[in-house]
Amino acid sequence: MGDLKVIGGIKKLNNQNYNTWSTCMMSYMQGQDLWEVVNGSEITQPEVEDANGILRKWKIKVGKAMFALKTTIEEDVLEHI
């Protein structure tokens, strides 16, 4: 299972590859316009839905970031997060 590659060819995080994994994940998240959600600079959920669907877009962005993180972490590591 440790050799399983997922999103963008990124190997899943395990007990030995944090530095490589985090560098690759940062690049992936930046490329997908998700980095602000992950690094905490976009922390506030929009209060109300507007005509442009800002709340919906924010929820989708958060969901994509969570999916990317959860699918690039080995199960034995994920249970500690």
N, CA, C and O of each residue as an XYZ file, in Angstrom:
324
protein
N       0.819     -1.198      0.000
C       0.000      0.000      0.000
C       0.863      1.262      0.000
O       0.434      2.304     -0.495
N       2.070      1.174      0.550
C       2.928      2.336      0.610
C       3.369      2.850     -0.750
O       3.737      4.017     -0.888
N       3.335      1.982     -1.754
C       3.732      2.391     -3.096
C       2.584      2.968     -3.905
O       2.788      3.429     -5.028
N       1.385      2.949     -3.351
C       0.223      3.458     -4.071
C       0.394      4.949     -4.325
O       0.652      5.723     -3.404
N       0.247      5.337     -5.576
C       0.347      6.748     -5.935
C      -1.048      7.282     -6.177
O      -1.910      6.588     -6.717
N      -1.258      8.497     -5.782
C      -2.561      9.132     -5.940
C      -2.385     10.483     -6.593
O      -1.482     10.657     -7.411
N      -3.200     11.416     -6.263
C      -3.232     12.757     -6.845
C      -1.870     13.219     -7.362
O      -0.909     13.340     -6.603
N      -1.810     13.470     -8.652
C      -0.614     14.029     -9.266
C       0.640     13.199     -9.081
O       1.744     13.736     -9.176
N       0.508     11.907     -8.821
C       1.669     11.059     -8.616
C       2.304     11.209     -7.249
O       3.422     10.738     -7.040
N       1.626     11.849     -6.317
C       2.157     12.066     -4.972
C       2.008     10.783     -4.168
O       0.907     10.247     -4.041
N       3.114     10.291     -3.628
C       3.043      9.109     -2.769
C       2.374      9.494     -1.457
O       2.541     10.606     -0.955
N       1.616      8.554     -0.917
C       0.912      8.817      0.331
C       1.894      9.075      1.472
O       2.965      8.474      1.545
N       1.500      9.978      2.352
C       2.288     10.280      3.544
C       2.382      9.035      4.414
O       1.384      8.366      4.685
N       3.607      8.742      4.846
C       3.815      7.650      5.790
C       4.772      8.141      6.871
O       4.986      9.345      7.011
N       5.333      7.235      7.616
C       6.207      7.628      8.729
C       7.595      8.079      8.286
O       8.414      8.457      9.123
N       7.873      8.046      6.977
C       9.228      8.335      6.526
C       9.340      9.405      5.448
O      10.456      9.769      5.078
N       8.228      9.922      4.928
C       8.344     10.797      3.756
C       7.670     12.165      3.914
O       7.216     12.746      2.928
N       7.602     12.676      5.135
C       6.883     13.936      5.355
C       7.433     15.089      4.513
O       6.656     15.814      3.892
N       8.737     15.271      4.481
C       9.303     16.428      3.770
C       8.953     16.413      2.286
O       8.552     17.437      1.732
N       9.100     15.270      1.646
C       8.759     15.153      0.227
C       7.263     15.330      0.026
O       6.832     16.071     -0.857
N       6.469     14.642      0.852
C       5.007     14.714      0.748
C       4.523     16.152      0.919
O       3.708     16.624      0.127
N       5.010     16.849      1.935
C       4.521     18.206      2.201
C       4.895     19.170      1.073
O       4.102     20.042      0.719
N       6.083     19.021      0.512
C       6.489     19.865     -0.611
C       5.596     19.617     -1.825
O       5.142     20.557     -2.478
N       5.355     18.349     -2.116
C       4.495     18.004     -3.258
C       3.059     18.455     -3.028
O       2.414     18.954     -3.950
N       2.552     18.287     -1.812
C       1.176     18.685     -1.514
C       1.014     20.198     -1.595
O      -0.011     20.684     -2.072
N       2.009     20.945     -1.136
C       1.927     22.398     -1.226
C       1.836     22.823     -2.688
O       1.017     23.669     -3.046
N       2.671     22.238     -3.518
C       2.632     22.570     -4.947
C       1.292     22.194     -5.559
O       0.722     22.960     -6.335
N       0.793     21.025     -5.214
C      -0.502     20.584     -5.744
C      -1.614     21.535     -5.300
O      -2.421     21.976     -6.119
N      -1.656     21.847     -4.010
C      -2.708     22.723     -3.477
C      -2.637     24.115     -4.110
O      -3.672     24.702     -4.423
N      -1.440     24.641     -4.298
C      -1.298     25.941     -4.946
C      -1.802     25.879     -6.381
O      -2.487     26.791     -6.843
N      -1.466     24.817     -7.075
C      -1.894     24.663     -8.458
C      -3.398     24.511     -8.618
O      -3.954     24.841     -9.665
N      -4.053     24.010     -7.579
C      -5.500     23.822     -7.610
C      -6.252     24.975     -6.937
O      -7.470     24.909     -6.774
N      -5.535     26.021     -6.550
C      -6.116     27.185     -5.870
C      -6.776     26.792     -4.550
O      -7.843     27.298     -4.203
N      -6.123     25.876     -3.815
C      -6.639     25.406     -2.531
C      -5.721     25.773     -1.370
O      -6.077     25.554     -0.212
N      -4.556     26.324     -1.658
C      -3.551     26.547     -0.628
C      -4.029     27.488      0.478
O      -3.707     27.271      1.646
N      -4.778     28.513      0.138
C      -5.235     29.476      1.145
C      -6.142     28.809      2.177
O      -6.120     29.183      3.350
N      -6.929     27.838      1.761
C      -7.792     27.104      2.693
C      -6.938     26.261      3.634
O      -7.234     26.164      4.825
N      -5.884     25.654      3.103
C      -5.047     24.753      3.884
C      -4.113     25.504      4.825
O      -3.933     25.089      5.969
N      -3.516     26.598      4.366
C      -2.527     27.288      5.200
C      -3.146     28.248      6.209
O      -2.435     28.829      7.029
N      -4.455     28.419      6.155
C      -5.141     29.224      7.162
C      -5.368     30.670      6.795
O      -5.952     31.407      7.589
N      -4.933     31.115      5.621
C      -5.157     32.516      5.266
C      -6.595     32.762      4.812
O      -7.043     33.909      4.776
N      -7.316     31.707      4.467
C      -8.733     31.823      4.114
C      -9.522     30.988      5.119
O      -9.974     29.886      4.809
N      -9.679     31.530      6.328
C     -10.255     30.734      7.407
C     -11.732     30.980      7.649
O     -12.408     30.125      8.221
N     -12.235     32.093      7.241
C     -13.608     32.439      7.575
C     -14.561     32.006      6.485
O     -14.412     32.360      5.316
N     -15.543     31.231      6.901
C     -16.594     30.821      5.979
C     -17.456     32.030      5.671
O     -17.843     32.760      6.584
N     -17.765     32.255      4.402
C     -18.668     33.361      4.065
C     -19.988     33.212      4.820
O     -20.509     32.105      4.951
N     -20.517     34.306      5.308
C     -21.717     34.277      6.147
C     -22.983     33.911      5.385
O     -23.801     33.129      5.871
N     -23.140     34.455      4.233
C     -24.389     34.233      3.497
C     -24.102     33.913      2.036
O     -23.068     34.286      1.481
N     -25.039     33.220      1.447
C     -24.962     32.940      0.016
C     -25.304     34.219     -0.732
O     -26.189     34.967     -0.317
N     -24.624     34.464     -1.802
C     -24.950     35.624     -2.623
C     -25.205     35.160     -4.055
O     -25.163     33.966     -4.349
N     -25.458     36.087     -4.908
C     -25.781     35.762     -6.296
C     -24.632     35.046     -7.001
O     -24.864     34.289     -7.943
N     -23.400     35.276     -6.560
C     -22.239     34.644     -7.176
C     -21.924     33.275     -6.580
O     -21.006     32.599     -7.043
N     -22.674     32.859     -5.560
C     -22.461     31.550     -4.953
C     -21.175     31.438     -4.165
O     -20.538     30.384     -4.177
N     -20.774     32.505     -3.476
C     -19.509     32.512     -2.743
C     -19.469     31.428     -1.669
O     -18.452     30.746     -1.538
N     -20.537     31.247     -0.900
C     -20.565     30.230      0.146
C     -20.413     28.837     -0.462
O     -19.636     28.021      0.033
N     -21.141     28.575     -1.512
C     -21.068     27.265     -2.176
C     -19.663     27.018     -2.716
O     -19.131     25.918     -2.566
N     -19.060     28.014     -3.335
C     -17.707     27.882     -3.877
C     -16.703     27.611     -2.759
O     -15.786     26.806     -2.921
N     -16.886     28.295     -1.612
C     -15.994     28.099     -0.475
C     -16.116     26.668      0.048
O     -15.105     26.026      0.334
N     -17.337     26.167      0.174
C     -17.550     24.799      0.662
C     -16.946     23.774     -0.294
O     -16.374     22.778      0.150
N     -17.065     24.002     -1.578
C     -16.474     23.100     -2.565
C     -14.952     23.108     -2.443
O     -14.311     22.060     -2.510
N     -14.384     24.289     -2.266
C     -12.934     24.433     -2.134
C     -12.423     23.683     -0.900
O     -11.408     22.988     -0.963
N     -13.129     23.829      0.215
C     -12.753     23.134      1.446
C     -12.862     21.623      1.247
O     -11.981     20.872      1.667
N     -13.933     21.185      0.611
C     -14.117     19.764      0.351
C     -13.018     19.181     -0.526
O     -12.546     18.071     -0.278
N     -12.614     19.912     -1.537
C     -11.541     19.458     -2.422
C     -10.217     19.354     -1.662
O      -9.458     18.403     -1.853
N      -9.948     20.328     -0.808
C      -8.713     20.302     -0.021
C      -8.710     19.110      0.934
O      -7.703     18.413      1.056
N      -9.830     18.875      1.610
C      -9.931     17.742      2.531
C      -9.766     16.418      1.784
O      -9.077     15.516      2.261
N     -10.394     16.302      0.626
C     -10.270     15.084     -0.174
C      -8.815     14.847     -0.566
O      -8.305     13.733     -0.446
N      -8.155     15.899     -1.034
C      -6.755     15.770     -1.445
C      -5.884     15.326     -0.278
O      -5.018     14.467     -0.441
N      -6.107     15.901      0.889
C      -5.315     15.521      2.060
C      -5.600     14.089      2.489
O      -4.676     13.300      2.687
N      -6.867     13.756      2.632
C      -7.228     12.426      3.136
C      -6.839     11.303      2.185
O      -6.582     10.185      2.632
N      -6.789     11.572      0.902
C      -6.431     10.523     -0.050
C      -4.932     10.440     -0.300
O      -4.483      9.599     -1.078
N      -4.158     11.295      0.343
C      -2.704     11.237      0.194
C      -2.011     10.962      1.526
O      -0.846     11.310      1.717
N      -2.739     10.336      2.438
C      -2.185      9.975      3.742
C      -2.493      8.501      3.990
O      -3.639      8.075      3.852
N      -1.478      7.724      4.353
C      -1.676      6.315      4.672
C      -2.665      6.182      5.831
O      -2.716      7.036      6.716
N      -3.442      5.113      5.818
C      -4.473      4.910      6.836
C      -3.906      4.901      8.247
O      -4.513      5.475      9.151
N      -2.753      4.261      8.458
C      -2.193      4.192      9.804
C      -1.730      5.557     10.302
O      -1.628      5.761     11.512
N      -1.450      6.490      9.408
C      -1.091      7.857      9.792
C      -2.354      8.705      9.922
O      -2.457      9.535     10.826
N      -3.301      8.501      9.034
C      -4.541      9.280      9.020
C      -5.298      9.174     10.334
O      -5.908     10.149     10.773
N      -5.269      8.021     10.962
C      -6.014      7.843     12.211
C      -5.469      8.706     13.350
O      -6.144      8.870     14.367
N      -4.273      9.256     13.203
C      -3.677     10.113     14.237
C      -3.922     11.597     13.990
O      -3.510     12.442     14.784
N      -4.586     11.904     12.899
C      -4.823     13.305     12.546
C      -6.209     13.720     12.979
O      -6.603     14.868     12.771
